[in-house]
Amino acid sequence: MRKCPKCAQRLSPLYFKTACKYCGADLLYYRFDERLEQDAQKAAAQEEKIQRLLNKLPFRKKR
């Protein structure tokens, strides 16, 4: 079962519309900007981790 992120009503797994049938919230883009910001923070942390790993390699030039 899926739930609407706004009204928390249960939706059928076979409900393929983009708007909640109870409150009308767009299921795909509800709080999209917040999720995008979280993804950007995760990506920045992963990139920093990889850069630290690559800087340990002996043939890699330090920046």
N, C-alpha and C positions, 0 to 999 in steps of 0.2 A: 504494500500500500504506500502510496505517495501522500505527502501532506502539503497543503498550501503554506508557503512561508509567511504569509500575512495573517490569515485567519485560522490556520492550523486545522482546517477541515480535511478529512480523509478523502483522497481522490483515488479512483480506480486505476490500477496499473495499465488499463487499456484506454485511459483518458488522454488523448493526444492533442487536445487543443492547447493553445498558448495562454489562454486566460482562465483563471479559476472560475468555475461555474457558480460559486457561492458569493464571492466578493468582487470578482472582476480583475483581480491583480494579475499582471503579466508574469507568468511563472518563469520565463526565461530571463527577463531583465529586472526582476525585483531585487533591489539593492546591488545592482551590477557594479556600480562605482566602488562600493566597499569591498566587494570580492576582488575586483581588479587591483585595488591598492594592496590587499593582502598578498595576491599573487606576485606583485612587483617586489614586495619586501622579501618574500621567499626566494625569488630569483636573484636578488641582490646578495642575499646571504650565501646562496649556493655558488654564485660567481666568485665571491670573496674566498670561499673555501677552496675552490679549484685554483684560483690564482696563488694562494699560499702553497698548495701542493705542487704546482708547476714551478714556482720559484725555488723549490728545493732541488729540482733536477740540476745536475752539474753542467749540462750543455746549454742551459737556458740563461740568457742575459738578464740581469736584474734591471728593473726600471728605475 
